[in-house]
Amino acid sequence: MSIFKRGGKYWYKFQWKGVVIRESTKQGNDKVARTMEAVHKTSLAKGEVGLRDKKPVLRFAQFLTGRIEPWAKTKPSWLWYRSGIRPALASKALSGLRLDEITSETIAAYAAGRQADRSHKVRARTVAISSINRELRVIRRVLHLAVEWGELEKCPRVQMISGEKRRDRVIADEELAKYLTCASPLLADLATILHDTGLRPDEAHRLGWEDITFVNGRHGNLRVRYGKTVAARRQVPLTPRVRALLAARWENAGRPEEGWVFPAPTKSGHIDHSSVKKQHRNALKLSRVRPFVLYSLRHTFATRVAPHVDAWTLCKIMGWASLSVAMTYIHTPEDRVLDAFSALEGRHNTGHSAGPVIPAGSGGLLLNALNREG
């Protein structure tokens, strides 16, 4: 008997009269899976059933609309899925294929077609490489779910496009000051919140007055109710600067008990990415600050706060479900690298070793203190 596990469920595979039989048991118990395989073999041997007809494979569009969309709409990350599902459905070459007809080559052709859209305006905007890569990540996730749910045997490799603008830029204080001076009042408030709290832009867009308190903590705090994961739902302390700007907006709004902090005439009722996109471009142009995306302010916050907290506190502040995410957010500046090498040279010159120093941002505050006391 030959069973194997895929996506948390056991499958069996065997040959019968030269035909490969491969089916999912939809069970997580290996003993039950073996029993089901034995029953299938026995039924074939007794001639009670013929070779089972192969399960019809869904077309990509059918799987997206019939399986993925209803499932994804119940997830906090629905907007992320939607950003990839819509253009995939609009692609006749991709959406019309069966799941087992999708290969690395067809996905590469889809990406090439989307890149061709960058040569002209598409719906009054150009398609950025980062947007295409986000679509490819959604497609990759969808295909992995197809394998996990037993609709596909193997997921093809999905290759990202090179040349994507990264968000790993850290904004210096001088740059931020120039940027805020040239930004509109709305954009200045939003950018300040992102820089001082480390919120994701979407989290800041959806802040409600019922989520803000000026009483708890030293300067008050805000509550994030929506996020990509359960860990994203958290309480974040306010800095004096954020408290001041929120208090000013609250006074100007008539001291409401509820409602959006950043209301806008959009379908959702609050600002979104498109609300400040033009304002952001204008602020960069006027301030002559090296271009960055607003999400870079979250990277900047993580880089600034990491040396001062332990790893688990950092995860709670940032709303991360796993510490591994920190590797893409914390960007050590060159001067700190040089300081580390200078300190190492000093130890070599004195011949003294004070014991290993664990980076504070990796849970080392307590260990460093113990090393010093020891």
N, C-alpha and C positions, 0 to 999 in steps of 0.2 A: 504494500500500500504506500502511496506517495501523497502526502498532504503538505501544504505550505501555507504560511500566514502572509496576508497582504491586507493592509488597511485595517488591522484589528480583527479580520475575519479569516477563517480557514478555507482554503480551496483544495480540491483534489485533482489529480491528473494521472491518467493511465491510458493505455492503448487497448482498443478492442477491434480485432480483425483489421489491423492496419490504420484504424482511424483514431486520432487523438481525442480523448474525452477530457475536457477541462471545465470545471464548474465551481462556482462558489457555494459553500454550504450555508453562508450567511450566519455562521455560528462562531462564537469565540472560544468554544470548548473543543480541544483536540480529540477527546474521546468520542464526542458526538459526531465530529467530522469524519473520523475513521469509520464509525458505524454507518454513516450515510454513504460513504464510498463503497463499503462492503455490500450494502443493500442495492446500490446501483449496479454493481458488478453481477450480483446474484440475479437481479431482474433481467439483465441482458442475457445471462447464461441460460436462464429458463425460457427465454423467448417471450416473456410476458410483455416486454416493450421492445420496440426496435431502437435503432440509434436515435437519440433525441435530436430533434431539430435544433439547429443552432439559433440562439437567441438573436432576434433582429437587432441590429446596431442602430442607435438613434443618430439622426443628423445633428450636427453641431448646434444649429439654430433651435432644434427641438429640445435638446438637452439644456440649452441656456434658458429658454423661456419656460419650459415645463418643470425642470428640476432645480436649476441654479437660482433663478430669480425668486421663486417662492421661499426657498431656503435662506438666501442672502438677505432678503428684506426683513428677516427676524434678527439679523445680526447688527451690532453697532457699526460694523465696517461696510454697510450696504453701499454707501457713497463710493467707496473704493472699488467695489465690485461693479457698480453701475458705470464707472468711468471706463472700464474695459469691455463690458458687455455691449454697450451701445455701438461703438465703432466696429466690434466684431460682427454684430448682427447686420450692420450696414455693408459689410464686405461680402459680396455675392460669392466670390471665389472661396471664402472660408466658411461662411455660414451654411452653404449648401452641401458641404462634404459630410460624409458619415464620420463618426468619431475615429474609427479605425483607418480612415483614409487620410487623416491629418498626420503629416510627417514634419520633420525639422525643415524640410525644403519648402513645404507649403506655408509654414509659419514665417520662414525667412522671406518668402515672396510677399506675404501680407505686410511685413515690416518694411520691405522695399517700396511697396505701394503707398504706405503711409508716409514714408520719407519723400516720395515724389510729390505729395501734397504740400510739402514745405516750400516748393518752388512757386506756389501761387497761393492766394488767399482761399481759405476754406471756412465758409460760414463767418466771414469777416475777421478771421484770425489765422495765424500760421500755426502749424503743428510743431511743437517743440520736441526735441529728442527725448527729453525726460517724460513727456506725455506718452510718446510711443512706447518707451520702456515700461511705463506703468501699465499700459494696455497689455504688453507682452507678459508682465508678471501676473496679471489677472488671468490671461489665457493659460499660463502654466499652472496656476492654482486650480482652475476649472478642470483641466485635464487630469491633474492629480486626484481631484475629487471623483472624476469619472472612473479612475482605477479603483479608488477606495470603495465606491458604491457598486462595483461589479459591472459597469457598463463598458469598460475598456481593459484590455489586458496589460498594456504597457504604455507609459507616457513618453512621447517624443521629447528630445532635448530642445529647449527654448533658449536661443542665444540673444542676449541683449545687444543693443546698438551702442557702439563706442561714441564718445564725444558728448556725453551727457554732462550738463552743468551740475556740479555737486553742491550740496548744501553745507559742506563742511567748513565754510568760511567763518572765521571768528571776527566779529565787529568790534573794533577798538572803541574806547570811550570817546576819543576825539572825533572819530567818524560818526558815531551815533549822535553826538551833540550837533554836528553840522547837518546831519540828515533830519533830525527833529526840528531844527530851526526852519528848514525849507519845506517841511511836510504840512499838510492841511491839519486842522485841529483834530478831525476824526482819525486820520492816519497816525498823527503824533501820539494820541492816547492809546491806540491799538498797539503801535510799535513799542511803547513804553511798557505796557502790560506784558507783551511777549518777552521783552528783554529782562524784566525784573522778576517774572514768575516762572518762565520756562514753559508756559502753556503752548499747546499746539494751536495754530491759527484757528482751526475749526472750533476748538474748545473756547477760545476767546470770543469768536463770533456768536456763540450760543449762550453767553452768560446772561442770566436774568437777575433782576434786583433781588429776587427771593434767594439767590445764591450768594449774595454779598452780606457780610455782617461787619460792622465797625466796632463791635464790642469784644468778641473773643480774641485771644492772643494779644500780642503787644500792640499791633496796629490794625487788628481785624483780620479776616480771612475770606477766601472765596471757595465755593464748592463747585467741583467739576462733576456734573451729573451724567454727561454723555462722553463716550470715548471708544477707542478701537477695541479695548479689552476691559475686563472687570477691574484690572489694576489702574486703569486710567481714571476711574471714579475716585476722587480724592479731595482732601482739604489742602489748600495752599495758603500760607500766611501772606499778608500784604506788606509790602515795603512802604515806608513813609511816602515815597513819591507816588506809588500806585494808589495808596489810600487817599491822598490829596486830590488826584485827578478823578477818582471815582466819586468822592464826596462832592466835587464840583459838578460833575455830570448829574448826580442824584438831586442836588439842589436845583439845577437848571430844569430838570424834568419834573419838578414839583413834588419831590420826595415820594415817589411811588413805592408801593409795597411789593409790586410784581411788574412783570413786563421785561422786554429786552433792554439790556444796557446799551446796545448799539442797534436801535431800530432802523429799518430801511424799507423802501417800497418794493420788496422782493416777495416771491411766493412764500418763503418761510417767515417773512416778517422781520428778519434781522439781516445784517450785512453778510456778504459771502466773499469769496476770492475776487470775483469780478467787481465788487463794489469799490475796492481800493486799488485795483490793478493800475489804472491810469494815474491815480494820485501817487502811487509808489514810483512809477517811471519818472514823473515830473520832479519828485523830491530828489531822486538820484541825479537827474540832469542838473538841477539847480545847485545842489550841494557839491557836485563833482566828486562824490564818494564812489569808490570802486563798486561796481554793481554787485548786488546780493539779492537773494530772495528772502521774504519775510520769515520763512522757516529757519533761516540761518540764525535768527535771534534766539531760537530755542537751543541750537547748538552752542551759541555763545554763552547762554546761561549755564548749560551743563558743564562747559569747560571752566567757567568761573567758579562754580560752587563745588565741583568735584574734590578739590584738594582740602576742603574744609569739613567734609562729612564722611561717614563710613559708607560702605557700598550699599547696605540695605536701606539706609536713610535716603541715599541718592535715588534709589529705585522708587521709593515712596513719593519723593518730591516730583520726580519726572513722570510718574505714572507708567513705569515699565513693568512688564510681567516677568522679565528675565534680565539678569545682570549682563548677559552677553550683548544686549543692545547698546550698552555703554561704549563698546568698541567703535561704533560708528558715530558717536556723538561727542566724545571727549577728545579734543585736539591739543596735544601738548605743544606749547610755543617753543621756538628754538632757544630762547634765552634760558628756559628751564632745563632743557637738555644740556646746554653748556654749563649751567650751574651744577648739574649732577656729575658731569665729567670733572669739573674743577674740584668738587668735594672728594671724588674718588682719587684724584691726584694728590690731594692733601693727605689722605690716609696712607697712601703709598710712601710719601715722604717721611711721615712720622713713624711708620711701622706699626701703627695702632689700628685695631679693628674694633669698632663699637658694635658689631653684630649687624645682621641684615636689616635694612630699612625698608619697610613695606609701604608702598604708595598709599597715602591716605584715602584716595578715591577707590582703592580696592579692598576696603575694610581694614586698613592698617593703623587707624588711630590708636586703638587699644594696644596692639602689638608693639608699635613704636614706643608708647609710653612704658610698657613692660621692659622693653630692651634698655631704655634709659635708666630705669630704676634698678635693673639687674646689673 
